[in-house]
């Protein structure tokens, strides 16, 4: 029998040679779950795999730079760019995809608070899932609690927003995801969220319009039913023009 040539690790058909991204994807598909750009997949990542995923992304980013005809071997400015970009995506700007939700301590509404509470503006940073260009803006959150509502600290709203926005997002979907999360955590009578953001896929490329902003909102519970409450919330948020 003709001896088989040694194969490089990337092509060996065993578990050790399987890219970590493939292993994670297979787990997600076996669970019949979605893994869109703005989904969190932390439940399918095993200990140590995030570091290996970063290595894999860095290696593939080297290929992107090669295809852009950038001499990373001789250009001192880009010699470590692939690794920097991989770290930026996996550990920073898209971290909300790969780590579990931040731990949030919830307290009972002992004082039975039932007045409108507004948190904001919370500065949020994301990237559009069409071009991976920055989306930077502000979020305002209005909560109408009841005696059964869980109370969370003000900074925790910012942490939840950061976790949701730390993925490639479409603004309309991001606001709905944030509303669903806060609704689940606090169970208020009403929830209102307004987001205003600059999209650099429009400011940096395309029409290159630096002044345009997108504003959208989600209204839940009493904010949908009570026009006066909704008007009060919208009047109290000082959006930038």
mmCIF file of the C-alpha atoms, coordinates in Angstrom:
data_MODEL
# 
_entry.id   MODEL 
# 
loop_
_atom_site.group_PDB 
_atom_site.id 
_atom_site.type_symbol 
_atom_site.label_atom_id 
_atom_site.label_alt_id 
_atom_site.label_comp_id 
_atom_site.label_asym_id 
_atom_site.label_entity_id 
_atom_site.label_seq_id 
_atom_site.pdbx_PDB_ins_code 
_atom_site.Cartn_x 
_atom_site.Cartn_y 
_atom_site.Cartn_z 
_atom_site.occupancy 
_atom_site.B_iso_or_equiv 
_atom_site.pdbx_formal_charge 
_atom_site.auth_seq_id 
_atom_site.auth_comp_id 
_atom_site.auth_asym_id 
_atom_site.auth_atom_id 
_atom_site.pdbx_PDB_model_num 
ATOM 1   C CA . UNK A 1 1   ? 0.000   0.000  0.000  1.00 0.00 ? 1   UNK A CA 1 
ATOM 2   C CA . UNK A 1 2   ? 1.292   3.439  -0.944 1.00 0.00 ? 2   UNK A CA 1 
ATOM 3   C CA . UNK A 1 3   ? 2.129   5.433  2.191  1.00 0.00 ? 3   UNK A CA 1 
ATOM 4   C CA . UNK A 1 4   ? -0.074  8.468  2.809  1.00 0.00 ? 4   UNK A CA 1 
ATOM 5   C CA . UNK A 1 5   ? 1.688   11.832 2.855  1.00 0.00 ? 5   UNK A CA 1 
ATOM 6   C CA . UNK A 1 6   ? 1.727   13.817 6.060  1.00 0.00 ? 6   UNK A CA 1 
ATOM 7   C CA . UNK A 1 7   ? -1.089  16.326 6.076  1.00 0.00 ? 7   UNK A CA 1 
ATOM 8   C CA . UNK A 1 8   ? -0.895  19.785 7.647  1.00 0.00 ? 8   UNK A CA 1 
ATOM 9   C CA . UNK A 1 9   ? -2.932  20.104 10.872 1.00 0.00 ? 9   UNK A CA 1 
ATOM 10  C CA . UNK A 1 10  ? -5.681  22.167 9.202  1.00 0.00 ? 10  UNK A CA 1 
ATOM 11  C CA . UNK A 1 11  ? -6.587  19.272 6.921  1.00 0.00 ? 11  UNK A CA 1 
ATOM 12  C CA . UNK A 1 12  ? -6.387  16.345 9.316  1.00 0.00 ? 12  UNK A CA 1 
ATOM 13  C CA . UNK A 1 13  ? -9.866  14.780 9.510  1.00 0.00 ? 13  UNK A CA 1 
ATOM 14  C CA . UNK A 1 14  ? -9.964  14.397 13.279 1.00 0.00 ? 14  UNK A CA 1 
ATOM 15  C CA . UNK A 1 15  ? -11.111 16.524 16.168 1.00 0.00 ? 15  UNK A CA 1 
ATOM 16  C CA . UNK A 1 16  ? -7.697  18.088 16.744 1.00 0.00 ? 16  UNK A CA 1 
ATOM 17  C CA . UNK A 1 17  ? -7.539  19.410 13.183 1.00 0.00 ? 17  UNK A CA 1 
ATOM 18  C CA . UNK A 1 18  ? -11.053 20.865 13.144 1.00 0.00 ? 18  UNK A CA 1 
ATOM 19  C CA . UNK A 1 19  ? -11.120 24.674 13.353 1.00 0.00 ? 19  UNK A CA 1 
ATOM 20  C CA . UNK A 1 20  ? -12.713 25.862 16.563 1.00 0.00 ? 20  UNK A CA 1 
ATOM 21  C CA . UNK A 1 21  ? -15.239 27.924 14.599 1.00 0.00 ? 21  UNK A CA 1 
ATOM 22  C CA . UNK A 1 22  ? -16.483 24.725 12.954 1.00 0.00 ? 22  UNK A CA 1 
ATOM 23  C CA . UNK A 1 23  ? -16.886 22.995 16.326 1.00 0.00 ? 23  UNK A CA 1 
ATOM 24  C CA . UNK A 1 24  ? -18.890 25.904 17.721 1.00 0.00 ? 24  UNK A CA 1 
ATOM 25  C CA . UNK A 1 25  ? -21.045 26.122 14.603 1.00 0.00 ? 25  UNK A CA 1 
ATOM 26  C CA . UNK A 1 26  ? -21.772 22.387 14.720 1.00 0.00 ? 26  UNK A CA 1 
ATOM 27  C CA . UNK A 1 27  ? -22.950 22.636 18.337 1.00 0.00 ? 27  UNK A CA 1 
ATOM 28  C CA . UNK A 1 28  ? -25.275 25.508 17.473 1.00 0.00 ? 28  UNK A CA 1 
ATOM 29  C CA . UNK A 1 29  ? -26.698 23.666 14.478 1.00 0.00 ? 29  UNK A CA 1 
ATOM 30  C CA . UNK A 1 30  ? -27.157 20.472 16.519 1.00 0.00 ? 30  UNK A CA 1 
ATOM 31  C CA . UNK A 1 31  ? -29.206 22.512 18.997 1.00 0.00 ? 31  UNK A CA 1 
ATOM 32  C CA . UNK A 1 32  ? -31.155 24.020 16.088 1.00 0.00 ? 32  UNK A CA 1 
ATOM 33  C CA . UNK A 1 33  ? -30.371 27.503 17.270 1.00 0.00 ? 33  UNK A CA 1 
ATOM 34  C CA . UNK A 1 34  ? -29.744 30.657 15.280 1.00 0.00 ? 34  UNK A CA 1 
ATOM 35  C CA . UNK A 1 35  ? -26.306 32.264 15.001 1.00 0.00 ? 35  UNK A CA 1 
ATOM 36  C CA . UNK A 1 36  ? -27.031 35.505 13.194 1.00 0.00 ? 36  UNK A CA 1 
ATOM 37  C CA . UNK A 1 37  ? -24.630 38.406 13.581 1.00 0.00 ? 37  UNK A CA 1 
ATOM 38  C CA . UNK A 1 38  ? -26.553 39.905 16.508 1.00 0.00 ? 38  UNK A CA 1 
ATOM 39  C CA . UNK A 1 39  ? -27.141 36.617 18.356 1.00 0.00 ? 39  UNK A CA 1 
ATOM 40  C CA . UNK A 1 40  ? -25.277 35.633 21.508 1.00 0.00 ? 40  UNK A CA 1 
ATOM 41  C CA . UNK A 1 41  ? -23.580 32.225 21.167 1.00 0.00 ? 41  UNK A CA 1 
ATOM 42  C CA . UNK A 1 42  ? -21.801 32.035 24.525 1.00 0.00 ? 42  UNK A CA 1 
ATOM 43  C CA . UNK A 1 43  ? -23.678 28.877 25.567 1.00 0.00 ? 43  UNK A CA 1 
ATOM 44  C CA . UNK A 1 44  ? -21.956 26.959 22.763 1.00 0.00 ? 44  UNK A CA 1 
ATOM 45  C CA . UNK A 1 45  ? -18.382 28.045 23.496 1.00 0.00 ? 45  UNK A CA 1 
ATOM 46  C CA . UNK A 1 46  ? -16.340 25.791 25.774 1.00 0.00 ? 46  UNK A CA 1 
ATOM 47  C CA . UNK A 1 47  ? -13.569 26.952 28.133 1.00 0.00 ? 47  UNK A CA 1 
ATOM 48  C CA . UNK A 1 48  ? -10.403 27.907 26.250 1.00 0.00 ? 48  UNK A CA 1 
ATOM 49  C CA . UNK A 1 49  ? -12.106 28.093 22.857 1.00 0.00 ? 49  UNK A CA 1 
ATOM 50  C CA . UNK A 1 50  ? -12.441 31.866 22.768 1.00 0.00 ? 50  UNK A CA 1 
ATOM 51  C CA . UNK A 1 51  ? -8.638  32.244 22.759 1.00 0.00 ? 51  UNK A CA 1 
ATOM 52  C CA . UNK A 1 52  ? -8.393  29.702 19.943 1.00 0.00 ? 52  UNK A CA 1 
ATOM 53  C CA . UNK A 1 53  ? -11.128 31.492 18.039 1.00 0.00 ? 53  UNK A CA 1 
ATOM 54  C CA . UNK A 1 54  ? -9.120  34.710 18.301 1.00 0.00 ? 54  UNK A CA 1 
ATOM 55  C CA . UNK A 1 55  ? -6.097  32.867 16.851 1.00 0.00 ? 55  UNK A CA 1 
ATOM 56  C CA . UNK A 1 56  ? -8.219  31.541 13.984 1.00 0.00 ? 56  UNK A CA 1 
ATOM 57  C CA . UNK A 1 57  ? -9.654  34.962 13.157 1.00 0.00 ? 57  UNK A CA 1 
ATOM 58  C CA . UNK A 1 58  ? -6.146  36.491 13.220 1.00 0.00 ? 58  UNK A CA 1 
ATOM 59  C CA . UNK A 1 59  ? -4.896  33.857 10.783 1.00 0.00 ? 59  UNK A CA 1 
ATOM 60  C CA . UNK A 1 60  ? -7.787  34.467 8.399  1.00 0.00 ? 60  UNK A CA 1 
ATOM 61  C CA . UNK A 1 61  ? -7.378  38.220 8.717  1.00 0.00 ? 61  UNK A CA 1 
ATOM 62  C CA . UNK A 1 62  ? -3.818  37.785 7.474  1.00 0.00 ? 62  UNK A CA 1 
ATOM 63  C CA . UNK A 1 63  ? -5.356  36.339 4.319  1.00 0.00 ? 63  UNK A CA 1 
ATOM 64  C CA . UNK A 1 64  ? -7.606  39.388 3.959  1.00 0.00 ? 64  UNK A CA 1 
ATOM 65  C CA . UNK A 1 65  ? -4.605  41.718 4.220  1.00 0.00 ? 65  UNK A CA 1 
ATOM 66  C CA . UNK A 1 66  ? -2.743  39.607 1.649  1.00 0.00 ? 66  UNK A CA 1 
ATOM 67  C CA . UNK A 1 67  ? -5.704  39.892 -0.724 1.00 0.00 ? 67  UNK A CA 1 
ATOM 68  C CA . UNK A 1 68  ? -5.701  43.661 -0.200 1.00 0.00 ? 68  UNK A CA 1 
ATOM 69  C CA . UNK A 1 69  ? -2.058  43.553 -1.408 1.00 0.00 ? 69  UNK A CA 1 
ATOM 70  C CA . UNK A 1 70  ? -0.619  44.891 1.852  1.00 0.00 ? 70  UNK A CA 1 
ATOM 71  C CA . UNK A 1 71  ? 2.963   43.860 2.577  1.00 0.00 ? 71  UNK A CA 1 
ATOM 72  C CA . UNK A 1 72  ? 2.612   43.012 6.258  1.00 0.00 ? 72  UNK A CA 1 
ATOM 73  C CA . UNK A 1 73  ? 6.116   41.492 6.342  1.00 0.00 ? 73  UNK A CA 1 
ATOM 74  C CA . UNK A 1 74  ? 7.862   44.759 5.474  1.00 0.00 ? 74  UNK A CA 1 
ATOM 75  C CA . UNK A 1 75  ? 5.278   47.361 6.526  1.00 0.00 ? 75  UNK A CA 1 
ATOM 76  C CA . UNK A 1 76  ? 5.895   48.005 10.216 1.00 0.00 ? 76  UNK A CA 1 
ATOM 77  C CA . UNK A 1 77  ? 2.473   49.680 10.537 1.00 0.00 ? 77  UNK A CA 1 
ATOM 78  C CA . UNK A 1 78  ? 0.544   46.542 9.570  1.00 0.00 ? 78  UNK A CA 1 
ATOM 79  C CA . UNK A 1 79  ? 2.855   43.778 10.772 1.00 0.00 ? 79  UNK A CA 1 
ATOM 80  C CA . UNK A 1 80  ? 0.535   43.008 13.694 1.00 0.00 ? 80  UNK A CA 1 
ATOM 81  C CA . UNK A 1 81  ? -2.715  44.377 12.272 1.00 0.00 ? 81  UNK A CA 1 
ATOM 82  C CA . UNK A 1 82  ? -4.345  40.981 11.755 1.00 0.00 ? 82  UNK A CA 1 
ATOM 83  C CA . UNK A 1 83  ? -3.939  40.132 15.433 1.00 0.00 ? 83  UNK A CA 1 
ATOM 84  C CA . UNK A 1 84  ? -5.164  43.570 16.519 1.00 0.00 ? 84  UNK A CA 1 
ATOM 85  C CA . UNK A 1 85  ? -8.263  43.302 14.335 1.00 0.00 ? 85  UNK A CA 1 
ATOM 86  C CA . UNK A 1 86  ? -9.013  39.789 15.593 1.00 0.00 ? 86  UNK A CA 1 
ATOM 87  C CA . UNK A 1 87  ? -8.716  40.963 19.198 1.00 0.00 ? 87  UNK A CA 1 
ATOM 88  C CA . UNK A 1 88  ? -10.909 43.974 18.452 1.00 0.00 ? 88  UNK A CA 1 
ATOM 89  C CA . UNK A 1 89  ? -13.678 41.819 16.995 1.00 0.00 ? 89  UNK A CA 1 
ATOM 90  C CA . UNK A 1 90  ? -13.610 38.871 19.408 1.00 0.00 ? 90  UNK A CA 1 
ATOM 91  C CA . UNK A 1 91  ? -12.663 40.556 22.686 1.00 0.00 ? 91  UNK A CA 1 
ATOM 92  C CA . UNK A 1 92  ? -13.948 44.100 22.289 1.00 0.00 ? 92  UNK A CA 1 
ATOM 93  C CA . UNK A 1 93  ? -16.501 45.403 19.778 1.00 0.00 ? 93  UNK A CA 1 
ATOM 94  C CA . UNK A 1 94  ? -18.264 42.047 19.211 1.00 0.00 ? 94  UNK A CA 1 
ATOM 95  C CA . UNK A 1 95  ? -17.732 40.722 22.735 1.00 0.00 ? 95  UNK A CA 1 
ATOM 96  C CA . UNK A 1 96  ? -21.504 40.657 23.262 1.00 0.00 ? 96  UNK A CA 1 
ATOM 97  C CA . UNK A 1 97  ? -21.692 37.672 20.918 1.00 0.00 ? 97  UNK A CA 1 
ATOM 98  C CA . UNK A 1 98  ? -19.215 35.524 22.780 1.00 0.00 ? 98  UNK A CA 1 
ATOM 99  C CA . UNK A 1 99  ? -19.734 36.119 26.509 1.00 0.00 ? 99  UNK A CA 1 
ATOM 100 C CA . UNK A 1 100 ? -22.736 35.531 28.725 1.00 0.00 ? 100 UNK A CA 1 
ATOM 101 C CA . UNK A 1 101 ? -24.920 38.401 29.919 1.00 0.00 ? 101 UNK A CA 1 
ATOM 102 C CA . UNK A 1 102 ? -23.415 40.462 32.759 1.00 0.00 ? 102 UNK A CA 1 
ATOM 103 C CA . UNK A 1 103 ? -24.473 39.417 36.226 1.00 0.00 ? 103 UNK A CA 1 
ATOM 104 C CA . UNK A 1 104 ? -27.253 41.719 37.399 1.00 0.00 ? 104 UNK A CA 1 
ATOM 105 C CA . UNK A 1 105 ? -28.314 41.884 41.046 1.00 0.00 ? 105 UNK A CA 1 
ATOM 106 C CA . UNK A 1 106 ? -32.050 42.424 41.276 1.00 0.00 ? 106 UNK A CA 1 
ATOM 107 C CA . UNK A 1 107 ? -33.812 43.793 44.369 1.00 0.00 ? 107 UNK A CA 1 
ATOM 108 C CA . UNK A 1 108 ? -37.520 43.679 45.281 1.00 0.00 ? 108 UNK A CA 1 
ATOM 109 C CA . UNK A 1 109 ? -39.454 46.938 44.997 1.00 0.00 ? 109 UNK A CA 1 
ATOM 110 C CA . UNK A 1 110 ? -39.715 47.290 48.774 1.00 0.00 ? 110 UNK A CA 1 
ATOM 111 C CA . UNK A 1 111 ? -40.952 50.889 48.631 1.00 0.00 ? 111 UNK A CA 1 
ATOM 112 C CA . UNK A 1 112 ? -43.561 50.004 45.985 1.00 0.00 ? 112 UNK A CA 1 
ATOM 113 C CA . UNK A 1 113 ? -42.282 52.661 43.596 1.00 0.00 ? 113 UNK A CA 1 
ATOM 114 C CA . UNK A 1 114 ? -44.760 53.365 40.817 1.00 0.00 ? 114 UNK A CA 1 
ATOM 115 C CA . UNK A 1 115 ? -43.543 56.598 39.226 1.00 0.00 ? 115 UNK A CA 1 
ATOM 116 C CA . UNK A 1 116 ? -41.833 57.041 35.875 1.00 0.00 ? 116 UNK A CA 1 
ATOM 117 C CA . UNK A 1 117 ? -38.070 56.495 35.993 1.00 0.00 ? 117 UNK A CA 1 
ATOM 118 C CA . UNK A 1 118 ? -35.793 57.483 33.107 1.00 0.00 ? 118 UNK A CA 1 
ATOM 119 C CA . UNK A 1 119 ? -32.196 56.334 32.648 1.00 0.00 ? 119 UNK A CA 1 
ATOM 120 C CA . UNK A 1 120 ? -29.983 58.050 30.103 1.00 0.00 ? 120 UNK A CA 1 
ATOM 121 C CA . UNK A 1 121 ? -28.459 59.122 27.978 1.00 0.00 ? 121 UNK A CA 1 
ATOM 122 C CA . UNK A 1 122 ? -26.411 55.918 27.840 1.00 0.00 ? 122 UNK A CA 1 
ATOM 123 C CA . UNK A 1 123 ? -23.687 56.106 25.199 1.00 0.00 ? 123 UNK A CA 1 
ATOM 124 C CA . UNK A 1 124 ? -23.728 52.956 23.075 1.00 0.00 ? 124 UNK A CA 1 
ATOM 125 C CA . UNK A 1 125 ? -21.308 51.681 20.454 1.00 0.00 ? 125 UNK A CA 1 
ATOM 126 C CA . UNK A 1 126 ? -21.964 48.972 17.919 1.00 0.00 ? 126 UNK A CA 1 
ATOM 127 C CA . UNK A 1 127 ? -21.283 48.158 14.279 1.00 0.00 ? 127 UNK A CA 1 
ATOM 128 C CA . UNK A 1 128 ? -23.760 47.741 11.463 1.00 0.00 ? 128 UNK A CA 1 
ATOM 129 C CA . UNK A 1 129 ? -23.990 44.172 10.258 1.00 0.00 ? 129 UNK A CA 1 
ATOM 130 C CA . UNK A 1 130 ? -24.012 45.322 6.617  1.00 0.00 ? 130 UNK A CA 1 
ATOM 131 C CA . UNK A 1 131 ? -20.555 46.915 6.506  1.00 0.00 ? 131 UNK A CA 1 
ATOM 132 C CA . UNK A 1 132 ? -19.109 46.482 10.031 1.00 0.00 ? 132 UNK A CA 1 
ATOM 133 C CA . UNK A 1 133 ? -18.882 50.272 10.251 1.00 0.00 ? 133 UNK A CA 1 
ATOM 134 C CA . UNK A 1 134 ? -19.364 51.922 13.658 1.00 0.00 ? 134 UNK A CA 1 
ATOM 135 C CA . UNK A 1 135 ? -22.788 52.845 15.001 1.00 0.00 ? 135 UNK A CA 1 
ATOM 136 C CA . UNK A 1 136 ? -22.434 55.318 17.863 1.00 0.00 ? 136 UNK A CA 1 
ATOM 137 C CA . UNK A 1 137 ? -25.290 56.929 19.701 1.00 0.00 ? 137 UNK A CA 1 
ATOM 138 C CA . UNK A 1 138 ? -27.344 57.296 22.847 1.00 0.00 ? 138 UNK A CA 1 
ATOM 139 C CA . UNK A 1 139 ? -30.133 55.334 24.494 1.00 0.00 ? 139 UNK A CA 1 
ATOM 140 C CA . UNK A 1 140 ? -32.814 56.506 26.934 1.00 0.00 ? 140 UNK A CA 1 
ATOM 141 C CA . UNK A 1 141 ? -34.764 53.960 28.969 1.00 0.00 ? 141 UNK A CA 1 
ATOM 142 C CA . UNK A 1 142 ? -38.081 54.691 30.647 1.00 0.00 ? 142 UNK A CA 1 
ATOM 143 C CA . UNK A 1 143 ? -39.452 52.291 33.250 1.00 0.00 ? 143 UNK A CA 1 
ATOM 144 C CA . UNK A 1 144 ? -42.858 52.336 34.922 1.00 0.00 ? 144 UNK A CA 1 
ATOM 145 C CA . UNK A 1 145 ? -42.419 49.979 37.884 1.00 0.00 ? 145 UNK A CA 1 
ATOM 146 C CA . UNK A 1 146 ? -45.014 48.188 39.968 1.00 0.00 ? 146 UNK A CA 1 
ATOM 147 C CA . UNK A 1 147 ? -44.851 46.536 43.394 1.00 0.00 ? 147 UNK A CA 1 
ATOM 148 C CA . UNK A 1 148 ? -43.570 43.303 41.805 1.00 0.00 ? 148 UNK A CA 1 
ATOM 149 C CA . UNK A 1 149 ? -40.936 44.941 39.595 1.00 0.00 ? 149 UNK A CA 1 
ATOM 150 C CA . UNK A 1 150 ? -37.325 43.972 40.182 1.00 0.00 ? 150 UNK A CA 1 
ATOM 151 C CA . UNK A 1 151 ? -35.149 47.015 40.848 1.00 0.00 ? 151 UNK A CA 1 
ATOM 152 C CA . UNK A 1 152 ? -31.658 47.114 39.330 1.00 0.00 ? 152 UNK A CA 1 
ATOM 153 C CA . UNK A 1 153 ? -28.880 49.682 39.711 1.00 0.00 ? 153 UNK A CA 1 
ATOM 154 C CA . UNK A 1 154 ? -28.563 52.493 37.173 1.00 0.00 ? 154 UNK A CA 1 
ATOM 155 C CA . UNK A 1 155 ? -25.169 51.278 35.963 1.00 0.00 ? 155 UNK A CA 1 
ATOM 156 C CA . UNK A 1 156 ? -26.682 47.880 35.218 1.00 0.00 ? 156 UNK A CA 1 
ATOM 157 C CA . UNK A 1 157 ? -28.851 49.361 32.465 1.00 0.00 ? 157 UNK A CA 1 
ATOM 158 C CA . UNK A 1 158 ? -25.646 50.571 30.812 1.00 0.00 ? 158 UNK A CA 1 
ATOM 159 C CA . UNK A 1 159 ? -24.051 47.130 31.158 1.00 0.00 ? 159 UNK A CA 1 
ATOM 160 C CA . UNK A 1 160 ? -27.061 45.419 29.582 1.00 0.00 ? 160 UNK A CA 1 
ATOM 161 C CA . UNK A 1 161 ? -27.055 47.957 26.744 1.00 0.00 ? 161 UNK A CA 1 
ATOM 162 C CA . UNK A 1 162 ? -23.332 47.420 26.169 1.00 0.00 ? 162 UNK A CA 1 
ATOM 163 C CA . UNK A 1 163 ? -23.836 43.634 26.015 1.00 0.00 ? 163 UNK A CA 1 
ATOM 164 C CA . UNK A 1 164 ? -26.628 43.914 23.436 1.00 0.00 ? 164 UNK A CA 1 
ATOM 165 C CA . UNK A 1 165 ? -24.843 46.545 21.338 1.00 0.00 ? 165 UNK A CA 1 
ATOM 166 C CA . UNK A 1 166 ? -21.536 44.666 21.437 1.00 0.00 ? 166 UNK A CA 1 
ATOM 167 C CA . UNK A 1 167 ? -22.455 42.691 18.300 1.00 0.00 ? 167 UNK A CA 1 
ATOM 168 C CA . UNK A 1 168 ? -22.973 43.517 14.636 1.00 0.00 ? 168 UNK A CA 1 
ATOM 169 C CA . UNK A 1 169 ? -26.396 45.131 14.842 1.00 0.00 ? 169 UNK A CA 1 
ATOM 170 C CA . UNK A 1 170 ? -29.223 46.750 12.942 1.00 0.00 ? 170 UNK A CA 1 
ATOM 171 C CA . UNK A 1 171 ? -30.514 49.593 15.112 1.00 0.00 ? 171 UNK A CA 1 
ATOM 172 C CA . UNK A 1 172 ? -34.171 48.578 14.857 1.00 0.00 ? 172 UNK A CA 1 
ATOM 173 C CA . UNK A 1 173 ? -33.365 45.039 16.020 1.00 0.00 ? 173 UNK A CA 1 
ATOM 174 C CA . UNK A 1 174 ? -30.916 46.174 18.713 1.00 0.00 ? 174 UNK A CA 1 
ATOM 175 C CA . UNK A 1 175 ? -33.558 48.281 20.474 1.00 0.00 ? 175 UNK A CA 1 
ATOM 176 C CA . UNK A 1 176 ? -36.024 45.375 20.467 1.00 0.00 ? 176 UNK A CA 1 
ATOM 177 C CA . UNK A 1 177 ? -33.382 43.007 21.883 1.00 0.00 ? 177 UNK A CA 1 
ATOM 178 C CA . UNK A 1 178 ? -32.575 45.487 24.653 1.00 0.00 ? 178 UNK A CA 1 
ATOM 179 C CA . UNK A 1 179 ? -36.267 45.943 25.444 1.00 0.00 ? 179 UNK A CA 1 
ATOM 180 C CA . UNK A 1 180 ? -36.807 42.173 25.634 1.00 0.00 ? 180 UNK A CA 1 
ATOM 181 C CA . UNK A 1 181 ? -33.845 41.795 27.995 1.00 0.00 ? 181 UNK A CA 1 
ATOM 182 C CA . UNK A 1 182 ? -34.861 44.596 30.370 1.00 0.00 ? 182 UNK A CA 1 
ATOM 183 C CA . UNK A 1 183 ? -38.488 43.429 30.321 1.00 0.00 ? 183 UNK A CA 1 
ATOM 184 C CA . UNK A 1 184 ? -37.344 39.944 31.312 1.00 0.00 ? 184 UNK A CA 1 
ATOM 185 C CA . UNK A 1 185 ? -35.027 41.221 34.059 1.00 0.00 ? 185 UNK A CA 1 
ATOM 186 C CA . UNK A 1 186 ? -37.331 43.795 35.694 1.00 0.00 ? 186 UNK A CA 1 
ATOM 187 C CA . UNK A 1 187 ? -40.942 42.924 34.724 1.00 0.00 ? 187 UNK A CA 1 
ATOM 188 C CA . UNK A 1 188 ? -42.282 46.513 34.838 1.00 0.00 ? 188 UNK A CA 1 
ATOM 189 C CA . UNK A 1 189 ? -45.792 47.720 33.976 1.00 0.00 ? 189 UNK A CA 1 
ATOM 190 C CA . UNK A 1 190 ? -44.276 49.660 31.097 1.00 0.00 ? 190 UNK A CA 1 
ATOM 191 C CA . UNK A 1 191 ? -40.995 50.040 29.269 1.00 0.00 ? 191 UNK A CA 1 
ATOM 192 C CA . UNK A 1 192 ? -39.930 52.668 26.752 1.00 0.00 ? 192 UNK A CA 1 
ATOM 193 C CA . UNK A 1 193 ? -36.626 52.870 24.892 1.00 0.00 ? 193 UNK A CA 1 
ATOM 194 C CA . UNK A 1 194 ? -35.443 55.516 22.452 1.00 0.00 ? 194 UNK A CA 1 
ATOM 195 C CA . UNK A 1 195 ? -32.163 55.270 20.562 1.00 0.00 ? 195 UNK A CA 1 
ATOM 196 C CA . UNK A 1 196 ? -30.507 57.957 18.464 1.00 0.00 ? 196 UNK A CA 1 
ATOM 197 C CA . UNK A 1 197 ? -27.321 57.090 16.583 1.00 0.00 ? 197 UNK A CA 1 
ATOM 198 C CA . UNK A 1 198 ? -24.941 58.066 13.829 1.00 0.00 ? 198 UNK A CA 1 
ATOM 199 C CA . UNK A 1 199 ? -24.242 55.289 11.341 1.00 0.00 ? 199 UNK A CA 1 
ATOM 200 C CA . UNK A 1 200 ? -20.775 55.449 9.843  1.00 0.00 ? 200 UNK A CA 1 
ATOM 201 C CA . UNK A 1 201 ? -21.786 53.198 6.967  1.00 0.00 ? 201 UNK A CA 1 
ATOM 202 C CA . UNK A 1 202 ? -23.542 56.397 5.863  1.00 0.00 ? 202 UNK A CA 1 
ATOM 203 C CA . UNK A 1 203 ? -21.053 58.952 7.217  1.00 0.00 ? 203 UNK A CA 1 
ATOM 204 C CA . UNK A 1 204 ? -17.752 57.257 6.321  1.00 0.00 ? 204 UNK A CA 1 
ATOM 205 C CA . UNK A 1 205 ? -18.797 55.689 3.001  1.00 0.00 ? 205 UNK A CA 1 
ATOM 206 C CA . UNK A 1 206 ? -21.759 55.839 0.623  1.00 0.00 ? 206 UNK A CA 1 
ATOM 207 C CA . UNK A 1 207 ? -23.312 59.317 0.668  1.00 0.00 ? 207 UNK A CA 1 
ATOM 208 C CA . UNK A 1 208 ? -20.800 60.468 3.354  1.00 0.00 ? 208 UNK A CA 1 
ATOM 209 C CA . UNK A 1 209 ? -23.436 62.408 5.282  1.00 0.00 ? 209 UNK A CA 1 
ATOM 210 C CA . UNK A 1 210 ? -22.078 63.199 8.753  1.00 0.00 ? 210 UNK A CA 1 
ATOM 211 C CA . UNK A 1 211 ? -25.216 64.990 9.986  1.00 0.00 ? 211 UNK A CA 1 
ATOM 212 C CA . UNK A 1 212 ? -27.908 62.346 9.521  1.00 0.00 ? 212 UNK A CA 1 
ATOM 213 C CA . UNK A 1 213 ? -28.999 60.337 12.543 1.00 0.00 ? 213 UNK A CA 1 
ATOM 214 C CA . UNK A 1 214 ? -31.452 57.533 13.026 1.00 0.00 ? 214 UNK A CA 1 
ATOM 215 C CA . UNK A 1 215 ? -33.982 57.658 15.875 1.00 0.00 ? 215 UNK A CA 1 
ATOM 216 C CA . UNK A 1 216 ? -36.250 54.775 16.773 1.00 0.00 ? 216 UNK A CA 1 
ATOM 217 C CA . UNK A 1 217 ? -38.215 53.601 19.780 1.00 0.00 ? 217 UNK A CA 1 
ATOM 218 C CA . UNK A 1 218 ? -39.872 50.639 21.435 1.00 0.00 ? 218 UNK A CA 1 
ATOM 219 C CA . UNK A 1 219 ? -42.894 51.088 23.704 1.00 0.00 ? 219 UNK A CA 1 
ATOM 220 C CA . UNK A 1 220 ? -44.242 48.322 25.915 1.00 0.00 ? 220 UNK A CA 1 
ATOM 221 C CA . UNK A 1 221 ? -47.133 47.988 28.376 1.00 0.00 ? 221 UNK A CA 1 
ATOM 222 C CA . UNK A 1 222 ? -48.606 51.225 29.739 1.00 0.00 ? 222 UNK A CA 1 
ATOM 223 C CA . UNK A 1 223 ? -46.432 53.324 27.415 1.00 0.00 ? 223 UNK A CA 1 
ATOM 224 C CA . UNK A 1 224 ? -48.484 51.907 24.543 1.00 0.00 ? 224 UNK A CA 1 
ATOM 225 C CA . UNK A 1 225 ? -51.837 52.463 26.249 1.00 0.00 ? 225 UNK A CA 1 
ATOM 226 C CA . UNK A 1 226 ? -51.304 55.803 28.000 1.00 0.00 ? 226 UNK A CA 1 
ATOM 227 C CA . UNK A 1 227 ? -50.632 58.605 25.526 1.00 0.00 ? 227 UNK A CA 1 
ATOM 228 C CA . UNK A 1 228 ? -49.955 61.124 28.309 1.00 0.00 ? 228 UNK A CA 1 
ATOM 229 C CA . UNK A 1 229 ? -47.283 58.877 29.868 1.00 0.00 ? 229 UNK A CA 1 
ATOM 230 C CA . UNK A 1 230 ? -45.660 58.342 26.499 1.00 0.00 ? 230 UNK A CA 1 
ATOM 231 C CA . UNK A 1 231 ? -45.710 62.098 25.841 1.00 0.00 ? 231 UNK A CA 1 
ATOM 232 C CA . UNK A 1 232 ? -44.160 62.778 29.269 1.00 0.00 ? 232 UNK A CA 1 
ATOM 233 C CA . UNK A 1 233 ? -41.334 60.317 28.624 1.00 0.00 ? 233 UNK A CA 1 
ATOM 234 C CA . UNK A 1 234 ? -40.552 61.741 25.181 1.00 0.00 ? 234 UNK A CA 1 
ATOM 235 C CA . UNK A 1 235 ? -40.642 65.308 26.516 1.00 0.00 ? 235 UNK A CA 1 
ATOM 236 C CA . UNK A 1 236 ? -38.144 64.515 29.273 1.00 0.00 ? 236 UNK A CA 1 
ATOM 237 C CA . UNK A 1 237 ? -35.377 63.052 27.093 1.00 0.00 ? 237 UNK A CA 1 
ATOM 238 C CA . UNK A 1 238 ? -33.039 65.801 25.784 1.00 0.00 ? 238 UNK A CA 1 
ATOM 239 C CA . UNK A 1 239 ? -31.950 64.349 22.443 1.00 0.00 ? 239 UNK A CA 1 
ATOM 240 C CA . UNK A 1 240 ? -29.044 65.979 20.641 1.00 0.00 ? 240 UNK A CA 1 
ATOM 241 C CA . UNK A 1 241 ? -29.801 67.685 17.327 1.00 0.00 ? 241 UNK A CA 1 
# 
